Amino acid sequence: MMQPPKPDSRPDKVSLWRYARLFRQDILSAQPARLYRAWMAEFKTPFFRSYLINQPELIKTVLKERPDDFPKSDRIGEGLRPLLGRSVFLTNGAVWKRQRRIIDPAFEGGRLRETFPAMWDAAESMAKRFEHLTDQDVEIEAEASHAAADVIFRTLFSIPIDHHVAREVFDEFKTYQRSQPILNIAAFIPLPRWIPRLFRRDTRRSATLIRRLITTLTTQRMAEINAGTAPLDLATKIMTTVDPVEGKAFTTEEMVDQVAIFFLAGHETSASTLAWALYLLATHPDWQDRLADEAQQIETCDFAVMSKLRLSRDVFREALRLYPPVPMMVREASCPERFRDRDVKAGSQLVISPWHLHRHERLWDNPDGFDPNRWHTENGQKCQREAYLPFSAGARVCPGAGFAMVEGPLLLSRLLRDFKVEPITNRAPVPVAHLTVRSKDGIWLRLVRR
């Protein structure tokens, strides 16, 4: 049984210059192995200090109990702002609260049933595409991205990925995705200007083009809403929701910011997890066979089938644990704190790393192993409550978490109902952090018809 791939850790002590270079190549392997055991680690630099926190009690304080005292760090936005503007992913305080009041109703539980037919159509479209890929070596990340982007466009704007604007956004996003990590080293250390930054020249150009295309879709939708001809999808729901406190809806420009993050968060994260889940199943054929048997229940577009895909949900949850799409989150201490007998000054960066937390040796049984059964054990259930953050937690929990937990198991099961995935010798993927946790050279699998 193959152990799921995990990046090598760096030596415990390295120079700041070496750390910057390692970080530029990959955030995950730039960290020392001790972080898989530490409750808290301090990163000292000549400029300021940052703290990585793994202790569940500290994470609970920062994310759940006192989120307003630990706003999202501005350093996160250094590279993403050209694409995301003032989206809900980057804002804080009153602006963020207003945005969530308008966005959250679109993702409430009952709405998932309404968006399910669009997800179903995307899953069927994916299965048709895979018919032409059987008995071939397939780069599964690219196919998962295609399927997840299709889900987003169908649920948000009622258009398939084949629509010319949707296709352009998707193609341009591939350029952006590979050039821009979600966390750059400035999140850990505010580097002086002479240290090379992580952005390529084409990052800003891609962001401008993507925003222009999204503006076209959003402006068109606003016109349809005004004319009374708009479909009742997520875009219409969000654009017609009035903030109950301030009495105003999003402007077109504000909506462009939000659509950019829905697309980024909604397709990048789902695609990453789906691809890793398929790789994990290719290397654990016993689990794959069990999922394929369960998936035979998928016949017609009926939301009720989701309650039957229990194994698929457990596997998807385990893929989110081993390969959390967003590997690190950064908050800022707005006032002086004392954590684990250490003084944390105001302005310090607090790094919460789902990557390290989900594989923490003092919390999880068999932390690096693939075991979807763990969610039914006492240890797994305790860790799920206290040490599992694939969608963050507290006030800033991802509004699309429920959406993702329907989409992921549905796509996974639909694919395995008809197809088998097999690993390719000498092509084990190496996890690296780009916008999400991806594989260095893609995830290659052989696709066989069942």
N, C-alpha and C positions, 0 to 999 in steps of 0.2 A: 504494500500500500504506500503510495507516494505521499510524502509530507508536502503540504502546499508551499509554493515558493515564498521566500522571505528575503529581503535584501540584506547584504552584509552590513554590519555596523562599522563605524569609523573607530580608530584608536581613541582611548579615553582623553588624551591631551593632544591638541593640535593648535597651531598658531591661528590667529584671527584670519590671516590671509588664506591659509589652507582651508579653514572652515568655509570662508566665502566661496572658494573655488568648488569645494565639495557640494555646498548648498546649491550652487548654480547648476550642477549636474543632476542632483536629485536630493530633495529635502529629506527623504527617509534614510538613505545610507549615510547622510551627513551627521546623523545623531549617534551617540555612543550606546553600547549595549546595556549600560547600567539603567537606562531609562525604562527598560522592561521590568525593573524591580523597584525603582525609586518611587517614593510617595511625592517627593518634590525635588526639583533640581534647579540649581541657580546657574545662570549663564552670565559670567562677568565679562564685560568689555570695557575699553577705555571710555566709552560714551555713555552707557547706562546698563541697567541690569534687567534681565528677563528671567521669568521663573516658569518652568514647566510643572504643572500640577497634575498628579495622578490619583491623589487620595480622594475617594468618593465623597467624603465629608466636605473637603475644600471645593470640589467641583459643584456640589449641591449649593454651597454658599454663593458661589460666583454666578451660576446659571439660574438657579431656582429661587433662592431666598432673597438675594439682593441684586437682581440684574441691573437696576438703575445705577448702582454704585460701581458697576463694572461694564461700562459701555463697550461696544465693539471698537477695536483699535482702528484709528484712522490709517495706520500703516497698511492694513489689508487693502485699502482702496488705491494704494499707490499705482498699481498696474491695471486694476479693473475699472477704474472710473471712466476712462474713455468709452468703454462699452456700456457700462451699467448706469452711468450718470448718478442720479440720486435715487437709486432703486432701494427697495426694502432690505436688500442684502447688506447695504453699506450705511444706511442712515441710523441715527440714534434719537433718543429723547422723544419730544412731541411730534416731530415729523414722522418718525418710525411708527409711533402709536397710531397716528391718523391713517398711515398706509395700511397697517394691519387691520384696522377697523373696516376698511373698504374691501380688502382682499379676502380676509378670513371667511366671510359668508359663502364665497364661491366654492370653498373646499370643505364645507361641512359634510358630515357623514352622508346625509340624504342625497347630496349632489353626486356622489360617486356612482349611484345607480343610474343617474341621468347621463353621465359621461361614459358609462360602460359600453354602449353600442359603438362609439367612436374608437375606443380601445380595441374592441372585438374586430372591427374592420381593419385596423392596423395589424393585428395579429394574423388575420387571414391573408392580408397582402404580403406579410413577411413569409408565411408558409409557401405562398405561390412563388416568391422569389427564390426560396431555397430549393424548389423543385429543379431549378436549373444549375444548382451547385453540388448535386449529389456526386459521390465518388471522386470528389476533388478535395485538395487542401484549401481550406477557407480561412481567411483572416477574420476571425469572428468578432473582434472589436468593431471593425468597420460596419459589419452587418448589423450588429446590435445598435450602433449609433444611428443607422438608417431607420431601423424599426422604432427606436425611442423618439427620434425626431418626427417621425410620421404620427406617433401617438400625440405629441405636443401640438402639431399643426391641426390635426383632426379635432382634438378636444378644445383647443383654444379658438381657432378660427374656422372650423368646419371645412378645411381644405386638406387634401392629401399631400404628401411630400412631393408628388409628381407635379403639383401646381408650380408654375414657373417661378413665382416669388419665393415660395417655400424652398424649392430646390436651390435657388441662389443663396438664400440665407444659410442653408445647410452646408453648401459647398464652401462658402466663405468662412463659415465657422470652423471648418477643419483646419484652415490656415491659422486662425486665431488660437485654437485649442493647443496646437503643438508649440506655439511661440510664447505662451503666457502661463506661468504657474499661478495657481490661486493664491499661494503664499510666496512672496519673495523674501529675500533675506532681511529686508528692512523690517519685517515683522519681528524678527529676533533682535536685530541690531540696526539702529539708524546709521547706516554707513556713510562715511564721508563721500563726497561726489566723485573722488578719483577711483573708487572701487567700481569695477564694471557692473552695470545694471543687467537685469535679466530680460529686458525687452528687446525684441528684434525690431528693425525699422518698420516691418510690415504689420506689426501689431496694431498700431494706431490707425493705419489705413484700413485694415480689416474691420476694426471697430466702427469707423465712420460709415463704411459701406453697409454693414449689418444694420446699423441704426437707420440708415436711409431706407432700406428695404422694409424694416419693421414699421417705420413711419407711414409708408405707402399702405400697408395692411390696416394700420390703426386709423388713419384718416378715412379710408374707404369704409371701415366699420362704423365710424362716427356718423358718416353720411347715411348709412343704412339704418342706424338706430333712429336718426332724425326723420327718416322717410317711413319708419315703421316696417321695414322689410328685413331686419337683422335676424339671423338664426339665434336660437336660445342656447348659445354655447358659453364657455368660460369667459371669453372676451366681452361678450354682451353683458353677462352677469356683472363682471367687475366694472365695466364702463358705465353701467346704469345704476350702480350702488352709490348712494349718497351717504357721506360720513354723518352718522347720527349726532355727532357733537357739533361739527362746524357747518353742516348743511350743504356741503359742496361735494361734487364727484371729481374724479381725476380729469385733468385737462388731457388733450391728446399727447402733449409732450411728456407729462407725468406717466401716462399709460405706456409710452415707448420704453421708458426706464423699467417699468414692471415687466413688460413682455420680454425684454432682454434678459432679465434674471429668470423668468419662468423658462425661457428656452435654454439658458445656460444650465440652471439647476435641474430642470425637468428632463432634459435629454442626456446631458453629460453624466449625471449621477446614475440614472437608470441603465444607461448603456454600459458603463463601467461595471456595475454589479452583475448585470445579465451576462456579460462576457466572462467574468471571473466564475460565476455560478456554472456556466457551461464547461469551463475548463475543469473545475472541481469535480463535476459529474463525469467528464471524460476520463479522469484519473481514478474515479471511484465507481466502476461499472455496476456494482451491486446496488448502489443508491440510484444510479441512472435507471436501472431496470424497474426499481420500485416506483420511481416518478413516472416512468412511461406507462406503467400499469394504471396508476392513479389518473393519468391524463386521458385515458380512453373515455372518461366521463364527459369530456368536452365535446359537445355535439352541436348545440345551437346557441345563439346569442341569448344567454340567460344569466343574469347577475347571480342567481342562486348557486351556480356552479362554483363560485369562489369559496363558499363554505366547505366544499368537498376537497379542495386542493390543499389539504393540510401539510402533506410532506413537502410539496412545492414551496409553501410558505416557510417551512422550517429551513429548507435548503437556501432559499433566498436570504433569510435572516442570517444564516451562518456565513454566506458570502459577504453580506454587509459587515459582519463582525471581522472576518479575516482581511477584507479589503475595503475598509470604509471609504466611500468615494471622496469625502473631504477629510484628509488625514489629520489636519490641525486647525484649530480655531484660536483666535487671539483676542483677548479682552484687555482693557487698561484699568489699572487701579485709579479711581478718581480721588481717593483720599488715602492717607497712610494706613497700612494694615499690619497685623502681626499674624503670620501663618507659620505653624510648626516652629515656634520660638525664633522666627526670623522676622526682622523688620522689613516690610515691603513698602518702599516709598511711593508717594503719589506719582503717577506717570509711568510706573513700571508696567512692563508688558507681562500678562499672564497667558501662557500658552497651554491650551487644553488639547491633548493629542488623542483623538479616538484610536489612531493607529497603535499607540503604545498602551492605552487603557484597555483596548479589546484583546491585547495579547499579554496582559500583565501577569507575571509569573506568581504573584502573591494573591491574585484574585481568582483567576480562572483555573479549572481543572483542564489539563491538556491544552494549554493556551494556543499552541501553534498547529494543533491538529484539526482536521475537518470532521466534525461530529454533529450533524443536525439533530441527533437525539438529545443533545445537551439541554435544549430548551424545556425538556420535561423532567430534568433533574433538579434537586434542591439548589445545587451550586449554580446551575444555569439560570434558574429563575431569580435567584438573589442577584447575580451579576447583571441580568437583564434590567433589573430595577435600578441598580446602583452604578454599573460600570459599562453601560452600552449606550453609545451616543451617535448612531449613524445619521440621525436627523437633528443633532443638537438636543437641547432640553430646556425646560422652563418657558419663559415668555417668548424666547426667540426660537422655539422649536419650529422646524420647517413646516409651513402651512400645507405643503404637498405630501407629507409623510403617508397619510392614508391612501392618497392617490398612487404613490409609488408602490405601496404594499398590495395593491390590486394589479397594477400594470405588470410588475416584475414577475410574480408567480403565474399570471395569465400567459405572458409571452414565453416564459420558460416551459410551461406545460404544453402550450400549443405546438411549440417546436419539437418537443420530445415525444409528442403523440405520434408523429409521423416520421421522425428522423432520429438517427443515433449519432452521437459525436464521439470520436476516438482521438486520443492524443497522438502526436507525431513524434517519433523518436528524435532525440537531440534538439527539440524545439521547445523546451520548458520556458515559459515566460518569466521575465525578471520585472518585478513591480517597481515602478518609479512614479513620482508625483508630478504630473503636469497640472492641468486644471483640476483633474481628479486622479485617483490612483489607477494608472494604466500600466500596460506592459511596454518595456523598452522597445521591443521590435514587433509589437502586436501579439495577439494570441492566436496561434495557428492550430486548427483542428481539422480532422477529416470528417466529412459529412456523408453518412450512409443512410439510404432509405430503409425504414423498418419493414 
